[in-house]
């Protein structure tokens, strides 16, 4: 008889949460790369680009 403690091996494996986290991380990286590309196209200098990327990272929600 079960006492409420389940063996994790008996529970079904669910990839939903890990897949969701991986997707969020991938979109986070894509957003940073897109902003960096856009700033390079606008020909900002390296210091200004770094400042924009730092501020964007602060504003971008993390998982």
Secondary structure, DSSP 8 states (H G I E B T S, - for coil): ---S---GGGS----HHHHHHHHHHHHHHHHHHHHHHHHHHTT--HHHHHHHHHHHHHHS---
